[in-house]
Amino acid sequence: MSKCCVGILLTAAVASPLPGLAAPLEAGKPGVAHSRPCSSAEYRQFDFWLGTWAVTDADTGALDSRVRITSVQDGCGLREQYFGAGGATGESLSMYDRQHRAWSQTWVSSGGEIVQLAGGLVGGSMQLSGELTGADSTLKVRGVWSATPYGVHEVGEKSVDGQTWRPWFDLQFRRGPASRKAP
């Protein structure tokens, strides 16, 4: 093929991108329709957790943290920003996986912990379970988030063997200001 024809082909390829490549850029333009892949009811099951929260220990009433939960990626997930009263921080990303018909959450903390959970809505409460990986060990963990008249109640349990469970935390989320560190 001559240099002339190669140049024409390259110019044509650059001028007309592959189908679908331009769509994400055009999706934000006024008047350009785009699908909302995360618009089904399953993606809204955890929306009761959205907001800015003052979080207290359910037993003592002591401030545990300030937390902000926001919708991300056009409603496809939830981002948690955690600011602990003692200075620890953490973040999680929760999302509904339509292929597996389950929710998943990945948490990372300033202490180097990683928590990976999966589950779903059971009787009006979000129930997730999985593993916490820390510096020295791996534990089985599970949590339940429930909407309440005052906000959200979250209870966590942990286990070494997956058979015997011990309380991990019991938290009350009440609407309130986020930490001044929160963006």
N, C-alpha and C positions, 0 to 999 in steps of 0.2 A: 504494500500500500504506500502511496506517495506521501510525502510530508504534508502536502496540501490537504489530502483527505483525512489524515490523522488529526490535523488542526481543526478541521470542520467538525469531526466527530467529538473531539474533546470540548469544543465550544458548545455544541449541542447538548452534551451531557451536563455541563456546568449550568447552562441556561435553563434546562428543564430537569429538576431534581427527580429522584426516584419517587414513585407514588407513595404517599404516606409520610415522607420526610418533612414536607412543608406543613403538614397538618398541625403538629404541636405548636409551631410558631404562629399559625393562623388562628388557632383555637381561641386565643385571647382577643382577637380583633372583633370589634362590633359588627354584627350582622353575619358572622361566620358561625354556623351551627357546629357544635361538637357534642359527642355523647358524654353522659355522666355515668361512668361505669360503677360508681360507688353510691348510687342513689336508691338502691333497694333497702327495705326495712331492716335487714340484718346489720347493715352498716350503722344504723342509728341505735342499736341495742345498748351501747355503752355511753350514749350521749348524756345520761344523767350525771356522769362524772365531770362533764365540762364545767369550767369555771375557775375562779380564784378562791382558794380555801385557806383558812386557819385550821390546822390539824392538831387535835389534842389526844392524849392518852385517855381511853375510855374509862379506865379505873381511877386514875389520879386527877384527871382534868388538866395536867401539865401540858404546856405547849410542846408539841413534838416537832412541828415543821410548818412551813408555809409552802403551798403547792399550787401550781398553775397547770391546768389541763386545757389544751387548745386543740381544735380540729386542724388537721394538716392535709396537704395534698388533695385539695378539693373535696374534702369529706371522706377520704379513703382511710384515714387513721387518726389516732389521738396521740398527742405528745404531752408527756408529763414532765414538768420541771419541779424538782424537789429541793428545798432549801431547809436543811435540818437546823433545829434550834442550837445544836452544838457545833455548827459549822460544816457538817457533812453536806455534800450535794449529790444529786443523782438525776438521771433522766430515763424515761421509758418511752417506747413507741409501741402502741397497741393497734392492731389491725384485724379486720375480718378477712379470712381466707375463703373465698367463695368456692374454690376447688375442693377444699377439705371440709367446708361447712363448719368452720371453727374459728374462734378468736385466738390470736397469739399476742404475746407481749414479751419484749426484750428490755431488760433493765440493766443499766450500768451505773456504778457509783464511784465517787471519788476515792473510796476505799478499795477499789479494784475488784469489787464483786460484780458478777454477771448472773442475772436471773433470766431464765427462759421458761415461759409458761404457755400453756394452751388450754382451751376449754370453750365454754360458752354460757349462754343464758339458761339458767335453770330456775323455774319458779319465780321469775322476776329479778333474780340476783345473778351477777356475773361471777362464775366460778372457774378459776384457772389453777392449774397445777403444773409442776415441772421440777426444775433443779436450780439450786443456787450454787455457783462455783466461786469459792473464795481462794485466798492465798494458800490455805493448807488442807481444804476439804471440799467435798461436794455433799450437799444435803438435798433431800426431797422437800419441796415446799408446796403449799397450796394457799390460795386466798379467795375470799368471798367479798364482793362489793355489793352493797344493797342501798337503794335509794330510801331515804327516810324523810319524815316531815322537816327535820332540821338540816338535811344535806345528804351525806353519804356515810355509811358505816362500813369500814373495811377490817376484816379479821384475817390474820395470817397464822398458819401453823407450820411446823417443821418436823422432820423425821430423819433419823440416820438410816433406818432400814425400810422405810415405806410402810411399816406396820404399826409402829407406836408413834403417835403424834403428840407433840407438845405445843402449847401456845407460843407464838412468836411475837405477835403484836395485836392490839385491839384499838383501832383508831376511829375518831369521830371527825368528819370533815364538815366544817361550817363555813358558809360564805364569809369571806373576809379579805383583807388586803394581802397581796403577795409581798414577799420580801423586797426591800429596796434594790436587791441585787437582781431581781427578776427583770428580764428585758421587756 
